[in-house]
Structure formats: structure tokens, C-alpha cells
Amino acid sequence: MPTETKTYEQMLAMALEEARYGRLEGGIPIGAALFTSSGELLSRGHNRRVQQGDPSIHGETDAFRRAGRQKSYRNLIMVTTLAPCWYCSGLVRQFHIGTLVVGESRTFAGGLDWLRENGVEVIDLDSRECRELLEGFIAEHPEIWNEDIGEE
């Protein structure tokens, strides 16, 4: 359920802003943000794999790392502009993040079904804006996108 403090769309706007930062830096435009259940922003981040030459810095992992240690992750909300890959889905599952808000999953479905099967509440906002941002990047840089998702 959206909090009174911020709606899921408002939360997604922060992740989308991060995705745009990543695009301006020459990277893959995927952003994420981590919130408390009351809608307080803990952290935000974006895919920095290209910029830093580190294949482990996805949007979700960047936001997760920037949040620092938490006593519990169960009541947190991870918001991401794209359905998380298996690596990031594993992060959500490993730390029992209770809610995942996804900007879109048409471009890439990731591990959404697996997360749902394992008790994560998944909300897919099917954002045209998120989809168009990523589709534009993929059209311009298919080799980077294919590398990011493990395709050759």
C-alpha cells in the first residue's frame, strides 16, 4: 500500500531521476531508491557498471549499498525503474526486502515471478517513461545492454 508520505509514483520519480543521471554519465539508464515503509528515503543509486568498470554496480545494488546497514530490511521498499535481474532479485530475496516497486517489466522481466513466489510484494507500475528511456538506450547501445544482461 502506498504510504501517506509518498505514493509509489513519487518514489519511482526518484529512481527515474537516478536513471537519467546514469544516462548523462554515459551509463545504462537504470535507477533505484530504497524507502522505509513510511515513505522516508533511505538512499538512491543508479547503474554505474560502465562508468566504474564494475559489473556488480547495478541500480539496486548501488541504492542498497548507500543505505548502509539496517537492523531489518523486511519493511523496506525497493523501487527500481526496471524489473531486477537475477543478481538484484537475489539481493531483494537474500535480505528479505518486503516490497519491490518496478517501473516496468516489458523490456526485461527479470526475476519478478520468482520473487512473488518467495513472498515479495511486487508492484509493476508499467511506466511508459521508464520503458522509453531504456528502449532508447538499447537502440543506441545494444552491445552494452547485451553485456549487462549476460547476452553475447
Accessible surface in RSA format (square Angstrom, percent):
REM  Atomic radii and reference values for relative SASA: ProtOr
REM  Chains: A
REM  Algorithm: Lee & Richards
REM  Probe-radius: 1.40
REM  Slices: 20
REM RES _ NUM      All-atoms   Total-Side   Main-Chain    Non-polar    All polar
REM                ABS   REL    ABS   REL    ABS   REL    ABS   REL    ABS   REL
RES MET A   1   181.66  94.1 150.67  99.7  30.98  73.8 123.49 105.0  58.17  77.1
RES PRO A   2    60.83  44.3  44.74  40.8  16.08  58.5  44.74  36.9  16.08 100.0
RES THR A   3    21.67  15.4   7.88   8.0  13.79  32.9  15.44  20.7   6.22   9.4
RES GLU A   4   187.95 107.9 146.93 111.2  41.03  97.7  68.30 132.1 119.65  97.7
RES THR A   5    86.47  61.5  58.35  59.2  28.12  67.0  43.43  58.3  43.04  65.1
RES LYS A   6    46.11  22.5  45.31  27.8   0.80   1.9  13.20  11.9  32.91  35.1
RES THR A   7    58.14  41.4  58.14  58.9   0.00   0.0  54.64  73.4   3.50   5.3
RES TYR A   8    14.40   6.7  14.40   8.2   0.00   0.0  12.03   9.0   2.36   2.9
RES GLU A   9   107.76  61.9 100.57  76.1   7.19  17.1  59.12 114.4  48.64  39.7
RES GLN A  10    97.31  54.4  91.47  66.8   5.84  13.9  33.49  71.3  63.83  48.4
RES MET A  11     0.00   0.0   0.00   0.0   0.00   0.0   0.00   0.0   0.00   0.0
RES LEU A  12    12.01   6.7  12.01   8.6   0.00   0.0  12.01   8.4   0.00   0.0
RES ALA A  13    56.27  51.7  47.69  73.6   8.58  19.5  51.50  72.5   4.77  12.6
RES MET A  14    46.86  24.3  45.44  30.1   1.42   3.4  46.83  39.8   0.03   0.0
RES ALA A  15     0.00   0.0   0.00   0.0   0.00   0.0   0.00   0.0   0.00   0.0
RES LEU A  16     9.68   5.4   9.68   6.9   0.00   0.0   9.68   6.8   0.00   0.0
RES GLU A  17    72.21  41.5  72.16  54.6   0.06   0.1  15.85  30.7  56.36  46.0
RES GLU A  18    13.48   7.7  13.48  10.2   0.00   0.0   0.00   0.0  13.48  11.0
RES ALA A  19     0.00   0.0   0.00   0.0   0.00   0.0   0.00   0.0   0.00   0.0
RES ARG A  20    95.03  39.9  94.04  47.9   0.99   2.4  44.58  60.9  50.44  30.6
RES TYR A  21    94.87  44.3  93.90  53.4   0.96   2.5  64.24  48.3  30.63  37.8
RES GLY A  22     0.00   0.0   0.00   N/A   0.00   0.0   0.00   0.0   0.00   0.0
RES ARG A  23    66.22  27.8  56.52  28.8   9.70  23.1  20.04  27.4  46.19  28.0
RES LEU A  24   152.46  84.9 118.97  85.1  33.49  84.2 122.16  85.8  30.30  81.5
RES GLU A  25    90.55  52.0  57.96  43.8  32.59  77.6  40.50  78.3  50.04  40.9
RES GLY A  26    45.68  56.3   0.00   N/A  45.68  56.3  34.90  95.8  10.78  24.2
RES GLY A  27     0.16   0.2   0.00   N/A   0.16   0.2   0.00   0.0   0.16   0.4
RES ILE A  28     0.00   0.0   0.00   0.0   0.00   0.0   0.00   0.0   0.00   0.0
RES PRO A  29     2.99   2.2   0.00   0.0   2.99  10.9   0.00   0.0   2.99  18.6
RES ILE A  30    13.00   7.4  13.00   9.7   0.00   0.0  13.00   9.4   0.00   0.0
RES GLY A  31     0.00   0.0   0.00   N/A   0.00   0.0   0.00   0.0   0.00   0.0
RES ALA A  32     0.00   0.0   0.00   0.0   0.00   0.0   0.00   0.0   0.00   0.0
RES ALA A  33     0.00   0.0   0.00   0.0   0.00   0.0   0.00   0.0   0.00   0.0
RES LEU A  34     0.00   0.0   0.00   0.0   0.00   0.0   0.00   0.0   0.00   0.0
RES PHE A  35     0.00   0.0   0.00   0.0   0.00   0.0   0.00   0.0   0.00   0.0
RES THR A  36    28.50  20.3  28.50  28.9   0.00   0.0  28.50  38.3   0.00   0.0
RES SER A  37    63.93  54.0  53.96  72.0   9.97  23.0  26.32  56.0  37.61  52.7
RES SER A  38    67.10  56.7  59.28  79.1   7.82  18.0  49.43 105.2  17.67  24.8
RES GLY A  39     0.00   0.0   0.00   N/A   0.00   0.0   0.00   0.0   0.00   0.0
RES GLU A  40   104.03  59.7  98.52  74.5   5.51  13.1  35.91  69.5  68.12  55.6
RES LEU A  41    60.02  33.4  40.52  29.0  19.50  49.0  40.52  28.5  19.50  52.5
RES LEU A  42    53.02  29.5  25.99  18.6  27.03  67.9  27.91  19.6  25.12  67.6
RES SER A  43     9.98   8.4   2.13   2.8   7.85  18.1   9.98  21.2   0.00   0.0
RES ARG A  44    56.18  23.6  49.59  25.3   6.58  15.7  24.60  33.6  31.58  19.1
RES GLY A  45     0.11   0.1   0.00   N/A   0.11   0.1   0.11   0.3   0.00   0.0
RES HIS A  46     5.30   2.9   5.30   3.7   0.00   0.0   5.30   5.5   0.00   0.0
RES ASN A  47     1.12   0.8   1.12   1.1   0.00   0.0   0.00   0.0   1.12   1.1
RES ARG A  48    36.09  15.2  36.09  18.4   0.00   0.0   2.31   3.2  33.78  20.5
RES ARG A  49    18.55   7.8  16.61   8.5   1.95   4.6   6.38   8.7  12.18   7.4
RES VAL A  50    59.02  38.8  37.89  34.3  21.13  50.9  43.31  37.6  15.71  42.6
RES GLN A  51    58.49  32.7  19.18  14.0  39.31  93.6  27.64  58.8  30.85  23.4
RES GLN A  52   108.80  60.8  76.59  56.0  32.21  76.7  31.71  67.5  77.09  58.5
RES GLY A  53    65.57  80.9   0.00   N/A  65.57  80.9  35.73  98.0  29.84  66.8
RES ASP A  54    46.25  32.4  44.66  44.4   1.60   3.8  13.57  31.9  32.69  32.6
RES PRO A  55    98.97  72.1  92.22  84.1   6.75  24.5  92.44  76.3   6.53  40.6
RES SER A  56    32.57  27.5  30.15  40.2   2.42   5.6  26.31  56.0   6.25   8.8
RES ILE A  57    14.96   8.5  14.96  11.1   0.00   0.0  14.96  10.8   0.00   0.0
RES HIS A  58    19.23  10.5  19.23  13.4   0.00   0.0   8.83   9.1  10.40  12.1
RES GLY A  59     0.14   0.2   0.00   N/A   0.14   0.2   0.00   0.0   0.14   0.3
RES GLU A  60     5.42   3.1   5.42   4.1   0.00   0.0   0.00   0.0   5.42   4.4
RES THR A  61     3.09   2.2   3.09   3.1   0.00   0.0   3.09   4.2   0.00   0.0
RES ASP A  62     9.23   6.5   9.19   9.1   0.04   0.1   0.04   0.1   9.19   9.2
RES ALA A  63     0.00   0.0   0.00   0.0   0.00   0.0   0.00   0.0   0.00   0.0
RES PHE A  64    28.57  14.3  25.92  16.1   2.65   6.9  25.92  15.7   2.65   7.6
RES ARG A  65   127.78  53.6 103.33  52.7  24.44  58.2  57.90  79.1  69.88  42.4
RES ARG A  66   130.36  54.7  96.96  49.4  33.40  79.5  35.33  48.3  95.03  57.6
RES ALA A  67    16.67  15.3   0.22   0.3  16.45  37.4   1.15   1.6  15.52  41.1
RES GLY A  68    38.23  47.1   0.00   N/A  38.23  47.1  35.44  97.3   2.78   6.2
RES ARG A  69   231.99  97.4 204.10 104.0  27.89  66.4  81.97 112.0 150.02  90.9
RES GLN A  70    52.30  29.2  33.09  24.2  19.21  45.7   6.53  13.9  45.77  34.7
RES LYS A  71   219.61 107.1 174.47 107.1  45.14 107.5 126.17 113.6  93.44  99.5
RES SER A  72    61.77  52.2  45.47  60.7  16.30  37.5  43.16  91.9  18.62  26.1
RES TYR A  73    31.45  14.7  29.33  16.7   2.11   5.5  17.80  13.4  13.65  16.8
RES ARG A  74   144.27  60.6 136.90  69.8   7.37  17.5  47.43  64.8  96.85  58.7
RES ASN A  75   108.58  74.9 100.65  97.3   7.93  19.1  21.61  52.0  86.97  84.1
RES LEU A  76    12.33   6.9  11.54   8.3   0.79   2.0  11.54   8.1   0.79   2.1
RES ILE A  77     8.45   4.8   8.45   6.3   0.00   0.0   8.45   6.1   0.00   0.0
RES MET A  78     0.00   0.0   0.00   0.0   0.00   0.0   0.00   0.0   0.00   0.0
RES VAL A  79     0.00   0.0   0.00   0.0   0.00   0.0   0.00   0.0   0.00   0.0
RES THR A  80     0.00   0.0   0.00   0.0   0.00   0.0   0.00   0.0   0.00   0.0
RES THR A  81     5.84   4.2   4.90   5.0   0.94   2.2   3.97   5.3   1.87   2.8
RES LEU A  82     6.58   3.7   6.43   4.6   0.15   0.4   6.43   4.5   0.15   0.4
RES ALA A  83     1.94   1.8   0.00   0.0   1.94   4.4   0.00   0.0   1.94   5.2
RES PRO A  84     1.15   0.8   0.00   0.0   1.15   4.2   1.15   1.0   0.00   0.0
RES CYS A  85    24.45  18.5  20.88  23.3   3.57   8.4  18.28  46.3   6.18   6.7
RES TRP A  86   152.85  61.3 144.75  70.1   8.10  19.0 120.97  64.5  31.89  51.7
RES TYR A  87   102.51  47.9  85.84  48.8  16.67  43.4  87.13  65.5  15.38  19.0
RES CYS A  88     0.17   0.1   0.17   0.2   0.00   0.0   0.00   0.0   0.17   0.2
RES SER A  89     0.00   0.0   0.00   0.0   0.00   0.0   0.00   0.0   0.00   0.0
RES GLY A  90    25.65  31.6   0.00   N/A  25.65  31.6  23.87  65.5   1.78   4.0
RES LEU A  91    24.88  13.9  18.37  13.1   6.52  16.4  23.29  16.4   1.60   4.3
RES VAL A  92     0.00   0.0   0.00   0.0   0.00   0.0   0.00   0.0   0.00   0.0
RES ARG A  93    77.97  32.7  76.77  39.1   1.20   2.9  15.11  20.6  62.87  38.1
RES GLN A  94   125.27  70.1 109.95  80.4  15.32  36.5  28.30  60.2  96.97  73.5
RES PHE A  95    74.35  37.2  69.07  42.8   5.28  13.7  71.31  43.2   3.04   8.7
RES HIS A  96    79.10  43.2  71.33  49.6   7.77  19.9  46.69  48.1  32.41  37.7
RES ILE A  97     0.97   0.6   0.00   0.0   0.97   2.3   0.00   0.0   0.97   2.6
RES GLY A  98    24.04  29.6   0.00   N/A  24.04  29.6  19.85  54.5   4.19   9.4
RES THR A  99    18.43  13.1  18.43  18.7   0.00   0.0   0.33   0.4  18.10  27.4
RES LEU A 100     0.00   0.0   0.00   0.0   0.00   0.0   0.00   0.0   0.00   0.0
RES VAL A 101     0.00   0.0   0.00   0.0   0.00   0.0   0.00   0.0   0.00   0.0
RES VAL A 102     0.00   0.0   0.00   0.0   0.00   0.0   0.00   0.0   0.00   0.0
RES GLY A 103     0.00   0.0   0.00   N/A   0.00   0.0   0.00   0.0   0.00   0.0
RES GLU A 104     0.52   0.3   0.52   0.4   0.00   0.0   0.36   0.7   0.16   0.1
RES SER A 105    25.51  21.6  18.62  24.9   6.89  15.9   0.95   2.0  24.56  34.4
RES ARG A 106   161.56  67.8 125.00  63.7  36.56  87.0  52.12  71.2 109.43  66.3
RES THR A 107    37.60  26.7   7.11   7.2  30.50  72.7  14.19  19.1  23.42  35.4
RES PHE A 108    43.67  21.8  39.09  24.2   4.57  11.9  43.67  26.5   0.00   0.0
RES ALA A 109    63.46  58.4  56.49  87.2   6.98  15.9  56.49  79.5   6.98  18.5
RES GLY A 110    21.31  26.3   0.00   N/A  21.31  26.3   1.79   4.9  19.52  43.7
RES GLY A 111     0.94   1.2   0.00   N/A   0.94   1.2   0.94   2.6   0.00   0.0
RES LEU A 112     9.81   5.5   9.36   6.7   0.45   1.1   9.36   6.6   0.45   1.2
RES ASP A 113    98.82  69.2  94.89  94.4   3.93   9.3  28.54  67.2  70.28  70.1
RES TRP A 114    85.05  34.1  82.54  40.0   2.51   5.9  61.20  32.6  23.85  38.7
RES LEU A 115     0.00   0.0   0.00   0.0   0.00   0.0   0.00   0.0   0.00   0.0
RES ARG A 116   107.61  45.2  90.36  46.1  17.25  41.1  47.13  64.4  60.48  36.7
RES GLU A 117   140.41  80.6 100.39  75.9  40.03  95.3  49.35  95.5  91.06  74.3
RES ASN A 118    51.68  35.6  30.54  29.5  21.14  50.9   6.84  16.5  44.84  43.3
RES GLY A 119    68.65  84.7   0.00   N/A  68.65  84.7  38.54 105.8  30.11  67.4
RES VAL A 120    11.67   7.7   6.13   5.6   5.54  13.3   6.72   5.8   4.95  13.4
RES GLU A 121    84.01  48.2  75.20  56.9   8.80  21.0  40.47  78.3  43.54  35.6
RES VAL A 122    19.94  13.1   0.00   0.0  19.94  48.0   0.00   0.0  19.94  54.1
RES ILE A 123    36.47  20.8  33.49  24.9   2.99   7.2  36.47  26.3   0.00   0.0
RES ASP A 124    52.28  36.6  25.27  25.1  27.01  63.9  14.07  33.1  38.21  38.1
RES LEU A 125    45.02  25.1  20.93  15.0  24.08  60.5  24.57  17.3  20.45  55.0
RES ASP A 126    63.06  44.2  48.44  48.2  14.61  34.6  24.80  58.4  38.26  38.2
RES SER A 127    19.41  16.4  11.88  15.8   7.54  17.4  13.47  28.7   5.94   8.3
RES ARG A 128   149.18  62.6 144.16  73.5   5.02  11.9  50.17  68.6  99.01  60.0
RES GLU A 129    86.01  49.4  82.53  62.4   3.49   8.3  29.68  57.4  56.33  46.0
RES CYS A 130     4.35   3.3   0.23   0.3   4.12   9.7   0.80   2.0   3.55   3.8
RES ARG A 131    37.89  15.9  37.89  19.3   0.00   0.0   3.40   4.6  34.50  20.9
RES GLU A 132    88.95  51.1  79.54  60.2   9.41  22.4  34.51  66.7  54.44  44.4
RES LEU A 133    39.38  21.9  30.53  21.8   8.85  22.2  37.54  26.4   1.84   4.9
RES LEU A 134     3.39   1.9   3.39   2.4   0.00   0.0   3.39   2.4   0.00   0.0
RES GLU A 135    80.85  46.4  75.06  56.8   5.79  13.8  30.34  58.7  50.51  41.2
RES GLY A 136    31.10  38.3   0.00   N/A  31.10  38.3  29.91  82.1   1.18   2.7
RES PHE A 137     2.15   1.1   2.12   1.3   0.03   0.1   2.12   1.3   0.03   0.1
RES ILE A 138    37.15  21.1  36.62  27.3   0.53   1.3  36.62  26.4   0.53   1.4
RES ALA A 139    84.09  77.3  48.85  75.4  35.24  80.2  60.37  85.0  23.72  62.8
RES GLU A 140   108.08  62.1  80.05  60.6  28.03  66.7  39.14  75.7  68.94  56.3
RES HIS A 141    60.47  33.0  60.47  42.0   0.00   0.0  39.74  41.0  20.73  24.1
RES PRO A 142    64.36  46.9  64.18  58.5   0.19   0.7  64.36  53.1   0.00   0.0
RES GLU A 143   105.78  60.7  94.18  71.3  11.60  27.6  70.57 136.5  35.22  28.8
RES ILE A 144    34.26  19.5  34.10  25.4   0.16   0.4  34.26  24.7   0.00   0.0
RES TRP A 145    16.68   6.7  16.68   8.1   0.00   0.0   5.34   2.8  11.34  18.4
RES ASN A 146    52.52  36.2  52.52  50.7   0.00   0.0   5.13  12.4  47.38  45.8
RES GLU A 147   112.22  64.4  93.17  70.5  19.05  45.4  37.79  73.1  74.43  60.8
RES ASP A 148    20.57  14.4   5.51   5.5  15.06  35.6   0.63   1.5  19.94  19.9
RES ILE A 149    49.81  28.3  22.81  17.0  27.01  65.1  28.16  20.3  21.66  58.8
RES GLY A 150    63.13  77.9   0.00   N/A  63.13  77.9  34.73  95.3  28.40  63.6
RES GLU A 151    98.45  56.5  90.45  68.4   8.00  19.1  15.82  30.6  82.63  67.5
RES GLU A 152   210.46 120.8 139.25 105.3  71.22 169.6  84.58 163.6 125.89 102.8
END  Absolute sums over single chains surface
CHAIN  1 A     7507.7       5891.4       1616.4       3836.3       3671.5
END  Absolute sums over all chains
TOTAL          7507.7       5891.4       1616.4       3836.3       3671.5
